[in-house]
Amino acid sequence: MLQPSPVTFGKLNGFLYDFPVTGDTLPMHTHDEATTHISIVSKGSFKAHGDGWDMTLVTGNVVDWPANQAHEFIALEPDSRLINIVKG
């Protein structure tokens, strides 16, 4: 089961998400200016998608999300890990 864990990197805050099973999903969501984030794939791979777009993300990929862009993550392999750093 997907379990977020809060993380702090100096002055940066965010969440670490472990996806133990292929197909685990961080459901479709959006963020406002104060809560938008950067996503870093630290392990494994994901399908990320939203309204009219999709991409495959692999270890080392970084995505700088704009505010109010809907997105969802689906693990493509077991034990994938995603780190989201809040920009606001």
C-alpha positions, 0 to 999 in steps of 0.5 A: 500500500502506498504510504507517504512519508514527510521529508525535510532537506534543509529548508526544503520540505516534501514527501517520499512515496514508496510504491511496493507493488507494480500498479500502485497509484498516487491518484490524480490531483492538482496543487495550487501555487503554495503546494506545487512540487518537483517530482524526482524518481529515485528508484524504479519507473512510473507512468505519469499522466493528466488531461491529454498527456502522458509520459514514462518516468525512470530513475533520475527523471525530474519533473517541475510541475506548474500549479494547477496541472492535474497529474497521477503516478502509476508504478511500472515496477515493484519497489519504485520510489518518488520524492516530491519537493514542495516549491511554495 
